[in-house]
Amino acid sequence: MLVFILRRLIQAVIVMASVALIAFMLFQYVGDPVYAMLGQDATAEEIAQLRSDLGLDQPFFVQFWYFLVNAMQGQFGVSLRQGVPVSELIAQRFPATLELALVAAALALLVGLPMGVYAALRRGSLMSQAFMTFSLLGVSLPTFFIGILLILVFAVHLGWFPSFGRGPVTDLGWWNTGLLTLQGWHHITLPAITLAIFQLTLIMRLVRAEMLEVLRTDYIKFARARGLHNRAIYFGHALKNTLVPVITITGLQLGGLIAFAIVTETVFQWPGMGLLFINAVTFADVPVMAAYLCLIALIFVVINLIVDLLYFAVDPRLRVDKSSGH
């Protein structure tokens, strides 16, 4: 186990170093921060002085080394558009994105898993066919269309939920959340459903396919021959082995929800990382773009490590293989 963790950590360091290099290249080839900060009317002396102050007159690898050191401390410079440290912007926006992603992931898992199990165990039923039709719609329809449709029905016509914003938030020290108030839940409902629908249908179809495959294996036939009850076979044996690929998809999708919530946050004007990144791209705010890229890469690396460790808890075959040296 220790060797496995060390190997994954080394891989994580290599990945983060590569992402940091890509993020640093943004500073080199996407616009000029000096002109963005001083404007077009700056004199040559002012430009040279600011380049010296920012260290832009240093060799490439020296600049990259300082960038790595600052990035490990969470420092990515100052936003060229807003004039405040990027770390402050990230601290303000990240709780909203993480809150939205966690609610959407919980919704997708709590709804998609039972739907997938039901669709596998009751393949010919009318409800199972309805679930499969819904999954095709969820996979096919674009996220922005789903969001606009939900706003039109539940916000405009019915007036049940607000159409934009996060609502009132509660400060818990350095963290803020909107899940402690009823208005906060009203504001997050439509964005969370919009973000969760694709993940929900993906999990449902994966669980259905994996469970059908597991139910055809020999050990399930032996369990039936031993006279075990169907509930014990389905939920004690089949579902447990079905969860191995589900954990992989769910873990990766959680990172995807955080990274690709851009469309949902734009549609609902959700004040999170996605909306911040869209504004940064619009105004070529390179420090914010670089910080977003590094943060998302770090999230994926951490989630992948957690998913790999969860394999050992769910699948006993991996523990047997590791202990036997294979």
N, C-alpha and C positions, 0 to 999 in steps of 0.2 A: 504493500500500500504506500509506504513512504517513497519508494523508488518511483512509483506511478505518479505521485503528487509532484515530486521533484522534476520528473520529465515534463509534466504538464506546465509547471511553472516556468521552466526554461523555454518551452514553446510560447508561453504567454509573453515573456520578455522579448522574444524575437518578433512576435507579432506587433507588440506595442512600439518597439523601436522602428519597425517598418512604417507603421501608421504615423508615428511622429515625424519621420522623414518626409512622408507625403504631405502632412500638414505643414511642415516647414517650407516645402516647395511652394505652397500657396503664397507665402510672404515674398518669395523670390520672383514669381512669374505672374501673379494675379494683381495687377495694379502696383502703385508705388505709395506706401503709407506716408512718406514724407510730403508728397504733393497733396495727399488727402488731408493731412493735418495742418499744413501751412497755406494751402491754396495756390492758385496759379500766379498770384502776384508776389510771391516770396522772392527775395533776392538770393543770389548765389551763395553769399555768406551765410544767410539763415539756413539754407538747405544743407550746406556743408556742416554747419554746427549741429543741426538736428540729426544728421546722419551719424556724426561722431557720438552724440549723446545716446542714440539708440543702438550703437554698435554695428551699424550697417556698413561701416567702412572696413570691417574685419574680414579675413578670409572666410570662405564658405563653411568649412568644418568647424572653425572657431564659433561662428554664429550658431551653427547647429548644436554644438555642445552647450552653449548658454541657453539655447531654446529647450534642450532636454532637461537641464537643471531646473529651469523655471517651470517647465511643464510638470515635473515630478512634485513641485511645490504648489501646483494648482494655479500658477501665474501664467497668463497668456497675453499680457499687455493690456492696453486700453482700447475700448471699442472706438473705431474711427467715426462711427455715426453718432453715438450717444455720449462719448467722452467720459465714460466711467469704466473702472476695471472690469474685464470680462468675467473674472471670478464672481463678482457681485451679481452680474446679470445671470450667470449660471445658477447661483444660489437662489435667486428670486424665481426663476422659471422652472428649475428641475422638479421641485415638489409637485407642481401642477401636472407635468408630464408623467411622472412616476405614479401619481395618484390615478390618473386616467388609465394608464397601462395596466396597473394592478386590478382595478375594477373590471376592465374589459377582459383581462386574462381569467379572472375568477368567474365571470359570467360565461365565457366561452367554455371553460372546463366543467363547471357545475351543470351546464345545460347540454353541452356537446357530448360528454361522456355517457350520461343516461340515454340520450337519443341514439348514440351509436350502438350501445348494448341492446336496446330494444329493437333497432333495425336489424341487428344480427340474429337475435333470438326469434323474432316474428317477421321473417322475411316476406311472407306472402300477405300480410295483413294490410288493410287500407291505411292505417296509421304509419306503418313502415314506408309505404309508397309515398305518403305525404311528406315524410321526413326527407326522403331521397330527392323529391322534387324541390323542397325548400333548400336542400344543400346545393343543388344545381344553380338555383337563383342566387344563393349567397356567394358562390364561387364566381359566377359570371358577371354579376352587376358590379360596376366600379364603386369605390368607396364614396366618392363625392356625390354620386347619384343617390346612393342610399341615404346619406346625410341630408341632402336637399329634400328628398321624399319624406323623411321623418320630420323635418322642420315644417314642411307644408301641411302634413296631416296632424301632427300632435302639438305643434306650436302655433301655427296660423289658424287652422280650422277649429281644432278642438280646444286649444289654449291650455293644455294640461301641463306643458313644460316650457321653460324659456328657450329661446332660439339661439342665444349666444352668451358668452361670458362664463365665468366660473362661480359667480355669486359671492356671498360673504365668506371670509376665511377666518380661521382661528390661529393665532400665533402660539406655537409651542416651542418657545426658545428660538433657535435658529431655523426651525421648521414651521411651515404653515400648511393647514389642511382645511378643506371645505366639507369634509365628511362628518363633522360634528354638529352640523345644523341641517334642518330639513330642507332649507333653500339650497344648500350645497348639494344635497342628493338630487334635488330637482334639476339643477344645472348640469350635473354630470351624467344624468340618465341617458339622454339622447346621444351625446358624444361617445359614451361607453358602449351603447348598443351598436352604433355605427362602426366603431373600431373592432367590436367583438364578432360581428356577423361572419366575416370571412374566416377568422380563426375558429369559430364555433363549427361551421360547416366542415372545415378541414379536419378538425378533431373527430367529428362525428363519422365522417367517411373513413378515416384511418382506423378508428376503434371498430367499426363494422367489418372492414376488410380483415384486420388482424384477428378479430375474434372468430370470424368464420374460418380462417386458416387454422387457428388453435383448436377449434372444435373438431377438426378433421384429423388431429394427431393421434398417435397410438395410445398415449397415456390417458387421454380423455376416454378412449374406448375401454381401456382397462378399468378406469374409474366407474364407468357405467356397468361393466361386468361385475364389479365388486358390490354393486347395489347401492352406490351413493345416491343421495337425493339430487335432483336437478339443481336445486339452489346451491348446494355445496360444490357441484361440478362447475356451474357457471361462474359463481362469484369467488369460490375458494381456490379454484385451479385455473380456469380459462381466463378470467379477467385479470388475475395477477400477472400472468405471462403476456397478456395483451398490453399491459401498462408500460413495458420496456420501451417500445418505440414511441408510445404516447408521451413519455417523459422527455424524450429527445425533442420531439416536435414542439411540445409545450414550452420547454426551456428556450429553444431557439426563437419561437414565436413571441415570447415575452421580450426578448431583445429586439425583435422586429417591431413589436408594438411601440416600444420606446423610440426606436430609430425612425420608423416610418409613420408616426402619428402626424406627420406634417399636413397631409390632406385634411384629416379630421379636424385638427386644430385650426386650420385655415378656414374651413367651412363654418365652424362654430365660434371662431374668434376666441379659442381657448388659449389663455395666456401661458403657454408652455414653451418647451424647447423648440418644437417644430415651427411655431409661429416666429420665434426669435430667429431661427435659421433662415426662413423664407425672407424675412426683412434683411438679414445679413447678406444674402445672395443678391437681393435687389439693389442694395447700396454698396456691394463689393466690400463688406466689412470683414476683412480677412482674419483678424484675430478671433472674432466670434466663430467664423467658419472653421478655423483650425481647432479651437477648443471643442466645438461640437463634434468634429470628427474624432478627436482623441477620446472624448468621453464615451461616445457610442462604441468605439472599439474596446475600451476598457469594460463596458457593460457586457458586451458579447463574450469577451475572454472570461470574465468572472462567471457568467451564466454557464458557459461550456464546461468550466471546471466543476461547478456544482452538479451539473447533469451527469458528468462522468462519475462523480462520487456517489450519486444516487443509484447508478447502475449496480453498485455493490450491495446496496440495501434491498433492491428489488429482485435482481436476478442472481440466485445462488450459484449458477453455473460459472459466472465470472470469478467468484471467490474460490471455487474448486480449481479452475484453471490456473489462477494466480498461485495458489498454494502448492500445486503440483509442478509449477515451473514452466507451464506451456503458455 
